[in-house]
Amino acid sequence: FFFGGGWNGGSPDQFYPHSQYLASRGIVAISAEYRVKTRHGTSPQACVKDGKSAVRWIRAHAAELGIDPNMLAAGGGSAGGHVALGTAVFESGSDVDEATDDLSISCVPDLLIPLNPVVDTSSEGYGQGKVGERWRELSPLHHVKGDLPPMLICHSTGDTVTPYAGADRFVELSKAAGNDCQLFTFEGGRHGWFIFDLDHYAALLRVMDDYLKEKGFLF
């Protein structure tokens, strides 16, 4: 999991409850740290770099973690959902790869579950003011391609921060490119509904559980 906070703040404990639940189901769950502006003076590009580095590190250390390196799932909320998507949609060897990374190790997860993610950094989405003139380089909606891992995007119609329309369009384009991409629509629900309301949190766990079973990550 990658926490949300607009690439500006946030902390890994945001997804400790979700991680604890998945651990109770037999999954090794990791809530990752990554650089953010308030603590490290960094840009959104650095957030994506750290996300890619995290997936590579986990894959490289799969044996000691006791996990299958070919069954890595990534998710996160808001900007963290953007980081999770970025590990798959942004090409390796680009400006969003850390120079010290071993690019021979894939940073692409085998499954994605982004939650209310930033998918569009244009003026119609979220974050253009933070990303700047090169916003297109960090906009997943503008990097849809084939051969993406299976994914379930969970988004709420009442989100006024990262508009639902962007997620809907991303799924449409992704399906057209031949990807296995699903959209779980939570009617109403503010941005971060999966964290701030216990009933909504429980609903999300059921959705995640069903999807992980469908894809063979849970039995």
N, CA and C atoms as a LAMMPS dump frame, in Angstrom:
ITEM: TIMESTEP
0
ITEM: NUMBER OF ATOMS
657
ITEM: BOX BOUNDS ff ff ff
-5.0000000000000000e+02 5.0000000000000000e+02
-5.0000000000000000e+02 5.0000000000000000e+02
-5.0000000000000000e+02 5.0000000000000000e+02
ITEM: ATOMS id mol type element x y z
1 1 1 N 0.835 -1.192 0
2 1 2 C 0 0 0
3 1 3 C 0.874 1.248 0
4 2 1 N 0.401 2.278 -0.71
5 2 2 C 1.033 3.6 -0.702
6 2 3 C 0.007 4.608 -0.18
7 3 1 N 0.374 5.322 0.859
8 3 2 C -0.547 6.255 1.52
9 3 3 C -0.862 7.463 0.647
10 4 1 N -1.964 8.128 0.964
11 4 2 C -2.347 9.347 0.27
12 4 3 C -1.92 10.585 1.043
13 5 1 N -1.984 11.709 0.36
14 5 2 C -1.611 12.977 0.982
15 5 3 C -1.187 14.014 -0.026
16 6 1 N -1.628 13.83 -1.266
17 6 2 C -1.354 14.819 -2.309
18 6 3 C 0.116 14.983 -2.648
19 7 1 N 0.91 13.917 -2.459
20 7 2 C 2.373 13.95 -2.655
21 7 3 C 3.042 14.929 -1.695
22 8 1 N 2.251 15.442 -0.772
23 8 2 C 2.709 16.514 0.106
24 8 3 C 2.948 16.027 1.535
25 9 1 N 2.1 15.107 1.995
26 9 2 C 2.186 14.592 3.348
27 9 3 C 1.633 13.182 3.415
28 10 1 N 1.171 12.798 4.612
29 10 2 C 0.664 11.45 4.804
30 10 3 C 1.721 10.541 5.401
31 11 1 N 1.283 9.36 5.851
32 11 2 C 2.225 8.424 6.453
33 11 3 C 1.724 6.994 6.269
34 12 1 N 2.629 6.016 6.368
35 12 2 C 2.252 4.618 6.129
36 12 3 C 1.164 4.079 7.047
37 13 1 N 1.023 4.664 8.269
38 13 2 C 0.024 4.108 9.185
39 13 3 C -1.399 4.266 8.671
40 14 1 N -1.577 5.064 7.631
41 14 2 C -2.893 5.222 7.003
42 14 3 C -3.45 3.872 6.558
43 15 1 N -2.551 2.972 6.139
44 15 2 C -3.004 1.673 5.632
45 15 3 C -2.613 0.513 6.546
46 16 1 N -2.289 0.809 7.801
47 16 2 C -2.028 -0.273 8.746
48 16 3 C -3.267 -1.149 8.96
49 17 1 N -4.475 -0.572 9.133
50 17 2 C -5.649 -1.442 9.331
51 17 3 C -5.894 -2.372 8.147
52 18 1 N -5.753 -1.853 6.935
53 18 2 C -5.947 -2.682 5.745
54 18 3 C -4.883 -3.776 5.683
55 19 1 N -3.642 -3.399 6.036
56 19 2 C -2.548 -4.368 6.027
57 19 3 C -2.779 -5.461 7.071
58 20 1 N -3.244 -5.064 8.256
59 20 2 C -3.513 -6.047 9.305
60 20 3 C -4.606 -7.016 8.878
61 21 1 N -5.615 -6.483 8.184
62 21 2 C -6.674 -7.372 7.714
63 21 3 C -6.111 -8.388 6.72
64 22 1 N -5.351 -7.924 5.745
65 22 2 C -4.81 -8.844 4.746
66 22 3 C -3.855 -9.841 5.376
67 23 1 N -3.09 -9.403 6.383
68 23 2 C -2.202 -10.326 7.085
69 23 3 C -3.015 -11.422 7.768
70 24 1 N -4.189 -11.057 8.284
71 24 2 C -5.042 -12.055 8.934
72 24 3 C -5.585 -13.071 7.937
73 25 1 N -5.547 -12.701 6.661
74 25 2 C -6.011 -13.598 5.598
75 25 3 C -4.863 -14.387 4.973
76 26 1 N -3.627 -14.208 5.531
77 26 2 C -2.495 -14.993 5.053
78 26 3 C -1.628 -14.314 4.02
79 27 1 N -1.847 -13.015 3.802
80 27 2 C -1.062 -12.264 2.825
81 27 3 C 0.01 -11.454 3.559
82 28 1 N 1.224 -11.456 3.031
83 28 2 C 2.257 -10.563 3.555
84 28 3 C 1.907 -9.155 3.083
85 29 1 N 1.61 -8.275 4.025
86 29 2 C 1.148 -6.931 3.684
87 29 3 C 2.194 -5.904 4.091
88 30 1 N 2.431 -4.944 3.221
89 30 2 C 3.458 -3.923 3.431
90 30 3 C 2.838 -2.553 3.188
91 31 1 N 3.007 -1.648 4.132
92 31 2 C 2.583 -0.265 3.947
93 31 3 C 3.852 0.563 3.791
94 32 1 N 4.1 1.034 2.592
95 32 2 C 5.4 1.604 2.231
96 32 3 C 5.53 3.075 2.606
97 33 1 N 6.734 3.459 2.939
98 33 2 C 7.098 4.866 3.094
99 33 3 C 7.591 5.376 1.742
100 34 1 N 7.362 6.644 1.458
101 34 2 C 7.974 7.277 0.293
102 34 3 C 8.125 8.766 0.581
103 35 1 N 8.992 9.408 -0.177
104 35 2 C 9.286 10.818 0.071
105 35 3 C 8.089 11.702 -0.289
106 36 1 N 7.866 12.721 0.549
107 36 2 C 6.808 13.703 0.287
108 36 3 C 7.369 15.103 0.515
109 37 1 N 6.677 16.082 -0.008
110 37 2 C 7.2 17.448 -0.028
111 37 3 C 7.444 18.02 1.361
112 38 1 N 6.503 17.841 2.293
113 38 2 C 6.641 18.494 3.599
114 38 3 C 7.815 17.958 4.403
115 39 1 N 8.153 16.686 4.209
116 39 2 C 9.242 16.099 4.985
117 39 3 C 10.565 16.048 4.236
118 40 1 N 10.489 16.007 2.913
119 40 2 C 11.713 15.792 2.144
120 40 3 C 11.951 16.837 1.051
121 41 1 N 11.001 17.764 0.88
122 41 2 C 11.159 18.793 -0.14
123 41 3 C 11.155 18.264 -1.554
124 42 1 N 10.431 17.169 -1.768
125 42 2 C 10.471 16.481 -3.051
126 42 3 C 9.248 16.775 -3.921
127 43 1 N 9.312 16.321 -5.158
128 43 2 C 8.258 16.517 -6.151
129 43 3 C 7.434 15.249 -6.3
130 44 1 N 6.28 15.326 -6.986
131 44 2 C 5.505 14.11 -7.259
132 44 3 C 6.312 13.063 -8.038
133 45 1 N 7.261 13.511 -8.873
134 45 2 C 8.1 12.553 -9.594
135 45 3 C 8.848 11.643 -8.64
136 46 1 N 9.335 12.222 -7.53
137 46 2 C 10.07 11.426 -6.542
138 46 3 C 9.177 10.386 -5.884
139 47 1 N 7.908 10.728 -5.696
140 47 2 C 6.966 9.776 -5.112
141 47 3 C 6.852 8.537 -6.001
142 48 1 N 6.712 8.769 -7.303
143 48 2 C 6.602 7.647 -8.24
144 48 3 C 7.907 6.858 -8.283
145 49 1 N 9.031 7.549 -8.265
146 49 2 C 10.328 6.857 -8.226
147 49 3 C 10.388 5.909 -7.037
148 50 1 N 9.971 6.412 -5.872
149 50 2 C 10.034 5.591 -4.668
150 50 3 C 9.082 4.396 -4.751
151 51 1 N 7.927 4.603 -5.376
152 51 2 C 7.003 3.488 -5.555
153 51 3 C 7.604 2.394 -6.415
154 52 1 N 8.239 2.798 -7.496
155 52 2 C 8.882 1.814 -8.37
156 52 3 C 10.02 1.107 -7.642
157 53 1 N 10.798 1.879 -6.89
158 53 2 C 11.907 1.286 -6.135
159 53 3 C 11.395 0.286 -5.105
160 54 1 N 10.256 0.623 -4.467
161 54 2 C 9.691 -0.268 -3.451
162 54 3 C 9.299 -1.612 -4.051
163 55 1 N 8.624 -1.588 -5.203
164 55 2 C 8.213 -2.85 -5.833
165 55 3 C 9.438 -3.658 -6.24
166 56 1 N 10.453 -2.987 -6.785
167 56 2 C 11.689 -3.705 -7.16
168 56 3 C 12.354 -4.319 -5.929
169 57 1 N 12.37 -3.562 -4.815
170 57 2 C 13.003 -4.072 -3.599
171 57 3 C 12.269 -5.302 -3.089
172 58 1 N 10.942 -5.232 -3.057
173 58 2 C 10.155 -6.37 -2.585
174 58 3 C 10.398 -7.594 -3.471
175 59 1 N 10.401 -7.377 -4.767
176 59 2 C 10.619 -8.5 -5.688
177 59 3 C 12.021 -9.082 -5.498
178 60 1 N 13.017 -8.236 -5.31
179 60 2 C 14.395 -8.7 -5.134
180 60 3 C 14.578 -9.446 -3.816
181 61 1 N 13.75 -9.122 -2.806
182 61 2 C 13.869 -9.738 -1.485
183 61 3 C 12.733 -10.719 -1.215
184 62 1 N 12.127 -11.223 -2.273
185 62 2 C 10.97 -12.11 -2.114
186 62 3 C 11.3 -13.357 -1.296
187 63 1 N 12.48 -13.927 -1.504
188 63 2 C 12.833 -15.168 -0.808
189 63 3 C 12.872 -14.958 0.706
190 64 1 N 13.507 -13.87 1.146
191 64 2 C 13.599 -13.643 2.591
192 64 3 C 12.265 -13.213 3.185
193 65 1 N 11.395 -12.63 2.347
194 65 2 C 10.063 -12.248 2.811
195 65 3 C 9.09 -13.426 2.787
196 66 1 N 9.503 -14.513 2.131
197 66 2 C 8.658 -15.69 2.049
198 66 3 C 7.465 -15.514 1.139
199 67 1 N 7.657 -14.776 0.046
200 67 2 C 6.548 -14.508 -0.864
201 67 3 C 6.9 -14.925 -2.295
202 68 1 N 5.883 -15.043 -3.105
203 68 2 C 6.043 -15.345 -4.526
204 68 3 C 6.316 -14.037 -5.256
205 69 1 N 7.481 -13.886 -5.91
206 69 2 C 7.79 -12.626 -6.59
207 69 3 C 6.911 -12.345 -7.784
208 70 1 N 6.124 -13.345 -8.189
209 70 2 C 5.221 -13.165 -9.321
210 70 3 C 3.771 -12.996 -8.887
211 71 1 N 3.594 -12.702 -7.588
212 71 2 C 2.244 -12.449 -7.08
213 71 3 C 2.269 -11.233 -6.171
214 72 1 N 2.727 -10.13 -6.718
215 72 2 C 2.782 -8.882 -5.967
216 72 3 C 1.61 -7.989 -6.362
217 73 1 N 0.843 -7.566 -5.388
218 73 2 C -0.266 -6.648 -5.629
219 73 3 C 0.075 -5.294 -5.024
220 74 1 N -0.297 -4.229 -5.692
221 74 2 C -0.036 -2.877 -5.191
222 74 3 C -1.316 -2.065 -5.2
223 75 1 N -1.463 -1.246 -4.184
224 75 2 C -2.618 -0.355 -4.103
225 75 3 C -2.248 0.861 -3.283
226 76 1 N -3.209 1.71 -3.094
227 76 2 C -2.973 2.924 -2.325
228 76 3 C -4.125 3.877 -2.545
229 77 1 N -4.143 4.943 -1.752
230 77 2 C -5.23 5.898 -1.833
231 77 3 C -4.792 7.242 -2.359
232 78 1 N -5.597 7.821 -3.245
233 78 2 C -5.367 9.177 -3.742
234 78 3 C -4 9.293 -4.41
235 79 1 N -3.105 10.12 -3.873
236 79 2 C -1.765 10.213 -4.458
237 79 3 C -1.043 8.878 -4.354
238 80 1 N -1.345 8.104 -3.295
239 80 2 C -0.766 6.774 -3.184
240 80 3 C -1.302 5.832 -4.242
241 81 1 N -2.57 6.023 -4.639
242 81 2 C -3.117 5.265 -5.754
243 81 3 C -2.424 5.635 -7.05
244 82 1 N -2.067 6.913 -7.166
245 82 2 C -1.307 7.385 -8.326
246 82 3 C 0.067 6.729 -8.354
247 83 1 N 0.708 6.638 -7.201
248 83 2 C 2.019 5.985 -7.123
249 83 3 C 1.896 4.519 -7.54
250 84 1 N 0.861 3.837 -7.029
251 84 2 C 0.654 2.437 -7.395
252 84 3 C 0.452 2.289 -8.898
253 85 1 N -0.41 3.11 -9.478
254 85 2 C -0.613 3.074 -10.93
255 85 3 C 0.681 3.386 -11.672
256 86 1 N 1.445 4.348 -11.137
257 86 2 C 2.666 4.765 -11.804
258 86 3 C 3.693 3.67 -11.935
259 87 1 N 3.694 2.705 -11.004
260 87 2 C 4.648 1.607 -11.102
261 87 3 C 4.418 0.78 -12.367
262 88 1 N 3.181 0.818 -12.878
263 88 2 C 2.833 -0.006 -14.041
264 88 3 C 2.737 0.78 -15.343
265 89 1 N 2.219 2.01 -15.28
266 89 2 C 1.922 2.705 -16.536
267 89 3 C 3.097 3.513 -17.085
268 90 1 N 4.01 3.952 -16.205
269 90 2 C 5.124 4.769 -16.683
270 90 3 C 6.301 3.873 -17.048
271 91 1 N 6.799 4.031 -18.258
272 91 2 C 7.833 3.156 -18.796
273 91 3 C 9.104 3.187 -17.953
274 92 1 N 9.728 2.011 -17.797
275 92 2 C 11.011 1.941 -17.111
276 92 3 C 12.088 2.62 -17.95
277 93 1 N 13.052 3.21 -17.261
278 93 2 C 14.101 3.947 -17.95
279 93 3 C 13.735 5.393 -18.179
280 94 1 N 12.595 5.82 -17.64
281 94 2 C 12.12 7.19 -17.825
282 94 3 C 12.597 8.067 -16.67
283 95 1 N 12.127 9.309 -16.641
284 95 2 C 12.503 10.237 -15.58
285 95 3 C 11.899 9.874 -14.233
286 96 1 N 11.037 8.878 -14.198
287 96 2 C 10.44 8.465 -12.935
288 96 3 C 10.997 7.119 -12.477
289 97 1 N 12.243 6.844 -12.814
290 97 2 C 12.983 5.708 -12.273
291 97 3 C 14.207 6.245 -11.552
292 98 1 N 14.469 5.726 -10.356
293 98 2 C 15.645 6.137 -9.603
294 98 3 C 16.902 5.671 -10.325
295 99 1 N 17.886 6.55 -10.424
296 99 2 C 19.11 6.248 -11.171
297 99 3 C 19.833 5.027 -10.608
298 100 1 N 19.668 4.771 -9.31
299 100 2 C 20.365 3.65 -8.682
300 100 3 C 19.59 2.338 -8.755
301 101 1 N 18.379 2.353 -9.307
302 101 2 C 17.583 1.131 -9.398
303 101 3 C 18.177 0.16 -10.41
304 102 1 N 18.003 -1.123 -10.129
305 102 2 C 18.342 -2.171 -11.087
306 102 3 C 17.133 -2.358 -11.995
307 103 1 N 17.221 -1.806 -13.198
308 103 2 C 16.061 -1.826 -14.1
309 103 3 C 15.777 -3.211 -14.668
310 104 1 N 16.681 -4.168 -14.411
311 104 2 C 16.402 -5.531 -14.857
312 104 3 C 15.35 -6.198 -13.976
313 105 1 N 15.081 -5.607 -12.809
314 105 2 C 14.036 -6.117 -11.917
315 105 3 C 12.756 -5.335 -12.213
316 106 1 N 11.696 -6.036 -12.54
317 106 2 C 10.459 -5.367 -12.918
318 106 3 C 9.83 -4.643 -11.728
319 107 1 N 9.385 -3.417 -11.991
320 107 2 C 8.658 -2.647 -10.975
321 107 3 C 7.155 -2.752 -11.181
322 108 1 N 6.735 -3.543 -12.147
323 108 2 C 5.307 -3.656 -12.467
324 108 3 C 4.668 -4.725 -11.583
325 109 1 N 3.716 -4.356 -10.755
326 109 2 C 3.035 -5.353 -9.907
327 109 3 C 2.247 -6.34 -10.772
328 110 1 N 1.84 -7.428 -10.153
329 110 2 C 1.051 -8.44 -10.863
330 110 3 C -0.441 -8.195 -10.721
331 111 1 N -0.8 -7.224 -9.88
332 111 2 C -2.196 -6.876 -9.643
333 111 3 C -2.216 -5.473 -9.047
334 112 1 N -3.247 -4.705 -9.377
335 112 2 C -3.364 -3.347 -8.851
336 112 3 C -4.762 -3.119 -8.278
337 113 1 N -4.808 -2.463 -7.104
338 113 2 C -6.087 -2.053 -6.528
339 113 3 C -5.944 -0.608 -6.042
340 114 1 N -5.992 0.364 -6.952
341 114 2 C -5.917 1.776 -6.55
342 114 3 C -7.266 2.259 -6.009
343 115 1 N -7.206 3.108 -4.981
344 115 2 C -8.411 3.604 -4.312
345 115 3 C -8.517 5.116 -4.496
346 116 1 N -9.593 5.558 -5.133
347 116 2 C -9.762 6.983 -5.432
348 116 3 C -8.449 7.598 -5.922
349 117 1 N -7.798 6.947 -6.893
350 117 2 C -6.463 7.403 -7.283
351 117 3 C -6.492 8.683 -8.121
352 118 1 N -5.403 9.39 -8.087
353 118 2 C -5.184 10.472 -9.048
354 118 3 C -4.834 9.792 -10.374
355 119 1 N -5.731 9.881 -11.334
356 119 2 C -5.465 9.267 -12.639
357 119 3 C -5.243 10.312 -13.721
358 120 1 N -5.645 11.544 -13.443
359 120 2 C -5.578 12.613 -14.443
360 120 3 C -4.982 13.854 -13.785
361 121 1 N -3.787 14.237 -14.225
362 121 2 C -3.145 15.426 -13.648
363 121 3 C -3.325 16.662 -14.523
364 122 1 N -4.282 16.584 -15.449
365 122 2 C -4.603 17.763 -16.248
366 122 3 C -5.459 18.71 -15.412
367 123 1 N -5.864 19.808 -16.026
368 123 2 C -6.706 20.782 -15.323
369 123 3 C -8.081 20.207 -14.994
370 124 1 N -8.466 19.11 -15.628
371 124 2 C -9.753 18.479 -15.366
372 124 3 C -9.675 17.46 -14.24
373 125 1 N -8.462 17.162 -13.799
374 125 2 C -8.274 16.178 -12.744
375 125 3 C -7.755 16.823 -11.474
376 126 1 N -6.62 16.32 -11.011
377 126 2 C -6.035 16.826 -9.765
378 126 3 C -4.517 16.953 -9.91
379 127 1 N -3.972 18.03 -9.37
380 127 2 C -2.533 18.121 -9.189
381 127 3 C -1.74 18.862 -10.229
382 128 1 N -2.399 19.458 -11.221
383 128 2 C -1.626 20.126 -12.266
384 128 3 C -0.752 21.232 -11.672
385 129 1 N -1.274 21.947 -10.69
386 129 2 C -0.501 23.007 -10.061
387 129 3 C 0.724 22.484 -9.33
388 130 1 N 0.648 21.243 -8.844
389 130 2 C 1.778 20.646 -8.141
390 130 3 C 2.774 20.018 -9.106
391 131 1 N 2.264 19.457 -10.188
392 131 2 C 3.129 18.764 -11.142
393 131 3 C 3.795 19.743 -12.098
394 132 1 N 3.054 20.799 -12.475
395 132 2 C 3.626 21.823 -13.336
396 132 3 C 3.4 21.576 -14.814
397 133 1 N 4.2 22.232 -15.625
398 133 2 C 4.016 22.186 -17.069
399 133 3 C 4.187 20.788 -17.646
400 134 1 N 4.929 19.938 -16.948
401 134 2 C 5.166 18.573 -17.444
402 134 3 C 4.127 17.603 -16.881
403 135 1 N 2.917 18.127 -16.627
404 135 2 C 1.879 17.317 -15.989
405 135 3 C 1.569 16.045 -16.761
406 136 1 N 1.625 16.107 -18.089
407 136 2 C 1.264 14.947 -18.908
408 136 3 C 2.156 13.741 -18.612
409 137 1 N 3.409 14.011 -18.252
410 137 2 C 4.35 12.927 -17.972
411 137 3 C 3.933 12.118 -16.747
412 138 1 N 3.143 12.733 -15.869
413 138 2 C 2.728 12.055 -14.642
414 138 3 C 1.229 11.794 -14.595
415 139 1 N 0.594 11.774 -15.746
416 139 2 C -0.848 11.552 -15.815
417 139 3 C -1.144 10.14 -16.327
418 140 1 N -1.506 9.196 -15.452
419 140 2 C -1.784 7.837 -15.913
420 140 3 C -2.802 7.77 -17.051
421 141 1 N -3.792 8.657 -17.007
422 141 2 C -4.816 8.661 -18.051
423 141 3 C -4.205 8.878 -19.427
424 142 1 N -3.093 9.588 -19.485
425 142 2 C -2.449 9.884 -20.754
426 142 3 C -1.326 8.906 -21.089
427 143 1 N -1.25 7.807 -20.32
428 143 2 C -0.233 6.784 -20.579
429 143 3 C -0.848 5.392 -20.635
430 144 1 N -2.139 5.315 -20.883
431 144 2 C -2.789 4.01 -20.975
432 144 3 C -2.193 3.233 -22.146
433 145 1 N -1.898 1.972 -21.907
434 145 2 C -1.301 1.107 -22.922
435 145 3 C -1.784 -0.313 -22.684
436 146 1 N -1.454 -1.206 -23.596
437 146 2 C -1.795 -2.604 -23.413
438 146 3 C -0.831 -3.282 -22.452
439 147 1 N -1.151 -4.511 -22.093
440 147 2 C -0.297 -5.337 -21.232
441 147 3 C -0.126 -4.777 -19.826
442 148 1 N -1.09 -4.048 -19.345
443 148 2 C -1.067 -3.64 -17.942
444 148 3 C -1.549 -4.805 -17.082
445 149 1 N -1.119 -4.858 -15.833
446 149 2 C -1.601 -5.941 -14.968
447 149 3 C -3.098 -5.798 -14.697
448 150 1 N -3.753 -6.886 -14.334
449 150 2 C -5.163 -6.784 -13.958
450 150 3 C -5.322 -5.763 -12.838
451 151 1 N -6.402 -5.008 -12.89
452 151 2 C -6.59 -4.008 -11.844
453 151 3 C -8.06 -3.771 -11.542
454 152 1 N -8.291 -3.4 -10.298
455 152 2 C -9.608 -2.992 -9.84
456 152 3 C -9.453 -1.59 -9.257
457 153 1 N -10.016 -0.609 -9.939
458 153 2 C -10.003 0.756 -9.429
459 153 3 C -11.275 0.977 -8.623
460 154 1 N -11.116 1.376 -7.381
461 154 2 C -12.258 1.664 -6.517
462 154 3 C -12.385 3.179 -6.39
463 155 1 N -13.525 3.71 -6.796
464 155 2 C -13.689 5.165 -6.781
465 155 3 C -15.108 5.517 -6.366
466 156 1 N -15.257 6.682 -5.776
467 156 2 C -16.572 7.105 -5.303
468 156 3 C -17.092 8.276 -6.12
469 157 1 N -18.396 8.269 -6.363
470 157 2 C -18.994 9.301 -7.21
471 157 3 C -19.023 10.661 -6.533
472 158 1 N -18.919 10.671 -5.195
473 158 2 C -18.963 11.934 -4.478
474 158 3 C -17.602 12.57 -4.255
475 159 1 N -16.581 12.039 -4.887
476 159 2 C -15.227 12.558 -4.707
477 159 3 C -15.074 13.883 -5.456
478 160 1 N -14.813 14.939 -4.726
479 160 2 C -14.614 16.256 -5.345
480 160 3 C -13.133 16.625 -5.424
481 161 1 N -12.255 15.713 -5.02
482 161 2 C -10.811 15.965 -5.077
483 161 3 C -10.21 15.333 -6.328
484 162 1 N -10.354 14.043 -6.447
485 162 2 C -9.923 13.331 -7.657
486 162 3 C -11.187 12.862 -8.373
487 163 1 N -11.644 13.594 -9.375
488 163 2 C -12.958 13.354 -9.967
489 163 3 C -13.179 11.925 -10.464
490 164 1 N -14.361 11.417 -10.184
491 164 2 C -14.751 10.071 -10.609
492 164 3 C -14.644 9.916 -12.123
493 165 1 N -14.937 10.973 -12.876
494 165 2 C -14.923 10.897 -14.335
495 165 3 C -13.572 10.438 -14.863
496 166 1 N -12.506 10.823 -14.197
497 166 2 C -11.175 10.417 -14.639
498 166 3 C -10.971 8.922 -14.512
499 167 1 N -11.422 8.348 -13.399
500 167 2 C -11.297 6.902 -13.2
501 167 3 C -12.14 6.151 -14.227
502 168 1 N -13.348 6.639 -14.463
503 168 2 C -14.236 6.011 -15.436
504 168 3 C -13.602 6.015 -16.831
505 169 1 N -13.006 7.128 -17.191
506 169 2 C -12.357 7.243 -18.499
507 169 3 C -11.125 6.359 -18.581
508 170 1 N -10.354 6.285 -17.504
509 170 2 C -9.172 5.431 -17.495
510 170 3 C -9.564 3.976 -17.739
511 171 1 N -10.606 3.528 -17.049
512 171 2 C -11.051 2.142 -17.21
513 171 3 C -11.519 1.899 -18.638
514 172 1 N -12.246 2.853 -19.197
515 172 2 C -12.73 2.729 -20.578
516 172 3 C -11.564 2.577 -21.55
517 173 1 N -10.563 3.446 -21.426
518 173 2 C -9.407 3.391 -22.319
519 173 3 C -8.587 2.124 -22.095
520 174 1 N -8.479 1.72 -20.846
521 174 2 C -7.695 0.533 -20.532
522 174 3 C -8.328 -0.724 -21.115
523 175 1 N -9.649 -0.815 -21.002
524 175 2 C -10.349 -1.952 -21.602
525 175 3 C -10.182 -1.949 -23.12
526 176 1 N -10.26 -0.766 -23.721
527 176 2 C -10.101 -0.656 -25.175
528 176 3 C -8.712 -1.099 -25.614
529 177 1 N -7.733 -0.947 -24.721
530 177 2 C -6.362 -1.361 -25.031
531 177 3 C -6.142 -2.845 -24.773
532 178 1 N -7.207 -3.539 -24.335
533 178 2 C -7.13 -4.982 -24.129
534 178 3 C -6.778 -5.418 -22.726
535 179 1 N -6.81 -4.489 -21.781
536 179 2 C -6.454 -4.822 -20.404
537 179 3 C -7.652 -5.344 -19.613
538 180 1 N -7.344 -6.103 -18.579
539 180 2 C -8.342 -6.572 -17.618
540 180 3 C -8.45 -5.499 -16.547
541 181 1 N -9.393 -4.595 -16.717
542 181 2 C -9.508 -3.443 -15.834
543 181 3 C -10.958 -3.286 -15.401
544 182 1 N -11.192 -3.292 -14.103
545 182 2 C -12.543 -3.172 -13.562
546 182 3 C -12.666 -1.914 -12.715
547 183 1 N -13.885 -1.439 -12.589
548 183 2 C -14.161 -0.259 -11.775
549 183 3 C -15.231 -0.603 -10.759
550 184 1 N -14.885 -0.476 -9.479
551 184 2 C -15.884 -0.6 -8.428
552 184 3 C -16.342 0.808 -8.079
553 185 1 N -17.621 1.071 -8.279
554 185 2 C -18.182 2.397 -8.029
555 185 3 C -18.889 2.42 -6.685
556 186 1 N -18.399 3.301 -5.804
557 186 2 C -19.043 3.508 -4.518
558 186 3 C -19.909 4.759 -4.641
559 187 1 N -21.217 4.571 -4.581
560 187 2 C -22.13 5.694 -4.766
561 187 3 C -22.014 6.679 -3.602
562 188 1 N -21.861 7.953 -3.969
563 188 2 C -21.622 8.962 -2.959
564 188 3 C -20.201 8.793 -2.433
565 189 1 N -20.024 8.98 -1.165
566 189 2 C -18.706 8.74 -0.586
567 189 3 C -17.705 9.825 -0.915
568 190 1 N -17.203 10.491 0.09
569 190 2 C -16.234 11.553 -0.143
570 190 3 C -14.856 10.975 -0.446
571 191 1 N -13.948 11.83 -0.777
572 191 2 C -12.575 11.414 -1.023
573 191 3 C -12.029 10.748 0.247
574 192 1 N -11.477 9.551 0.087
575 192 2 C -10.973 8.824 1.242
576 192 3 C -12.035 8.064 2.009
577 193 1 N -13.154 7.767 1.37
578 193 2 C -14.25 7.061 2.028
579 193 3 C -13.796 5.736 2.636
580 194 1 N -12.767 5.136 2.092
581 194 2 C -12.297 3.825 2.527
582 194 3 C -11.47 3.903 3.811
583 195 1 N -11.228 5.128 4.307
584 195 2 C -10.459 5.318 5.533
585 195 3 C -11.306 5.936 6.638
586 196 1 N -12.126 6.928 6.28
587 196 2 C -12.744 7.786 7.287
588 196 3 C -14.045 7.271 7.879
589 197 1 N -14.626 6.249 7.301
590 197 2 C -15.899 5.73 7.798
591 197 3 C -15.778 4.22 7.982
592 198 1 N -16.046 3.714 9.181
593 198 2 C -15.84 2.297 9.471
594 198 3 C -16.722 1.399 8.61
595 199 1 N -17.965 1.831 8.345
596 199 2 C -18.842 1.022 7.494
597 199 3 C -18.282 0.944 6.082
598 200 1 N -17.787 2.063 5.583
599 200 2 C -17.211 2.081 4.241
600 200 3 C -15.924 1.256 4.195
601 201 1 N -15.148 1.333 5.265
602 201 2 C -13.915 0.548 5.364
603 201 3 C -14.241 -0.937 5.266
604 202 1 N -15.272 -1.375 5.967
605 202 2 C -15.667 -2.78 5.929
606 202 3 C -16.138 -3.183 4.537
607 203 1 N -16.852 -2.271 3.866
608 203 2 C -17.312 -2.556 2.504
609 203 3 C -16.128 -2.731 1.566
610 204 1 N -15.119 -1.882 1.726
611 204 2 C -13.931 -1.995 0.874
612 204 3 C -13.221 -3.324 1.095
613 205 1 N -13.098 -3.746 2.33
614 205 2 C -12.427 -5.015 2.614
615 205 3 C -13.129 -6.165 1.902
616 206 1 N -14.467 -6.128 1.88
617 206 2 C -15.216 -7.181 1.186
618 206 3 C -14.93 -7.147 -0.31
619 207 1 N -14.882 -5.948 -0.871
620 207 2 C -14.607 -5.809 -2.306
621 207 3 C -13.199 -6.309 -2.63
622 208 1 N -12.227 -5.909 -1.813
623 208 2 C -10.848 -6.353 -2.025
624 208 3 C -10.739 -7.863 -1.892
625 209 1 N -11.369 -8.395 -0.872
626 209 2 C -11.325 -9.838 -0.621
627 209 3 C -11.861 -10.602 -1.825
628 210 1 N -13.01 -10.18 -2.336
629 210 2 C -13.621 -10.855 -3.486
630 210 3 C -12.712 -10.777 -4.711
631 211 1 N -12.104 -9.622 -4.924
632 211 2 C -11.247 -9.459 -6.102
633 211 3 C -9.986 -10.309 -5.97
634 212 1 N -9.384 -10.339 -4.807
635 212 2 C -8.185 -11.147 -4.595
636 212 3 C -8.497 -12.636 -4.764
637 213 1 N -9.693 -13.042 -4.359
638 213 2 C -10.108 -14.429 -4.591
639 213 3 C -10.281 -14.689 -6.084
640 214 1 N -10.939 -13.757 -6.759
641 214 2 C -11.182 -13.902 -8.198
642 214 3 C -9.878 -14.082 -8.963
643 215 1 N -8.83 -13.397 -8.522
644 215 2 C -7.562 -13.42 -9.241
645 215 3 C -6.574 -14.439 -8.68
646 216 1 N -7.016 -15.267 -7.729
647 216 2 C -6.176 -16.329 -7.224
648 216 3 C -5.15 -15.911 -6.193
649 217 1 N -5.321 -14.726 -5.606
650 217 2 C -4.405 -14.281 -4.56
651 217 3 C -4.883 -14.72 -3.181
652 218 1 N -6.156 -15.06 -3.083
653 218 2 C -6.744 -15.605 -1.857
654 218 3 C -7.588 -16.823 -2.221
655 219 1 N -7.759 -17.692 -1.255
656 219 2 C -8.55 -18.895 -1.508
657 219 3 C -9.603 -19.069 -0.432
